[in-house]
Amino acid sequence: MATPGIRPLVAGNWKMNGSLAMASALVGALKGRQGNVDLLVCPPFPYLAAVGAALAGSKLALGAQDCHADASGAHTGDVAAPMLADLGCSYVILGHSERRTDHGETSGMVAAKAQAALAAGLTAIICVGETEAQRNAGEELKIVEKQIVESVPSGANAGNTVIAYEPVWAIGTGKTPTAADVEAMHRHIRALLKSRVTGGAGMRILYGGSVKPSNAAELMAVAEVNGALVGGASLKAEDFWGIAEGAAKSAG
Ligand SMILES: O=C(CO)COP(=O)(O)O
């Protein structure tokens, strides 16, 4: 079992993909399924309401991919955390490396967004991860530690916050770290959470980056891996479910 007592979470980050028709087909195929892992889908903002309605009565949770740090106001094009809660979201992904790169999000901004998410009653999935150059320089533990220290807000606990370790070089590339490298990073994150965060021993730490059905069981069995944040493979019901089954094996 990856961490005794922690139920795995398998989360699908659809990123900027899909259509209304695709969303409804995907959710229709997943909706009746449940196992001994928690399942979450995070569609783009425009599809949240429709996906939320389609998921009603199912065990699948709904999440968004970003929120603003303010609860309301003059921020054209942005979306506030209470709006997401209003739509039935229970999670929001924050600080994904694509947002850190595309929108210049700093860890300080991520912490402010996470604070807003927690205030709205959402669970924040805070993403961290090193670039290939940082790993080649042997700096990955230090980089991720700094991101966690600066991105996780005060008030975070095992019930309202999830950490997702996503090495940037593994996202969408088909490359994954070795199980030993994943374990070293997740153990480092666990030690950090235990020393800094209330209930850090029980906080979920997800792995993300090129997770697919064929590698899910191995990755999910690694010590201190408590589920997956899945990109490309979350767009196909059978692949996403295959990953959930891989995670369920590690759940015991
Ligand atoms: O960025 C990711 C999830 O947030 C991972 O994406 P892929 O699973 O497509 O590598």
The ligand as an ORCA input file, in Angstrom:
! r2SCAN-3c Opt
* xyz 0 1
  O       0.008     17.714    -16.551
  C      -0.491     16.626    -16.293
  C      -1.681     16.536    -15.422
  O      -1.922     17.724    -14.759
  C       0.043     15.382    -16.858
  O      -0.218     15.369    -18.213
  P       0.006     14.004    -19.047
  O      -0.659     12.904    -18.247
  O      -0.619     14.252    -20.374
  O       1.507     13.801    -19.095
*
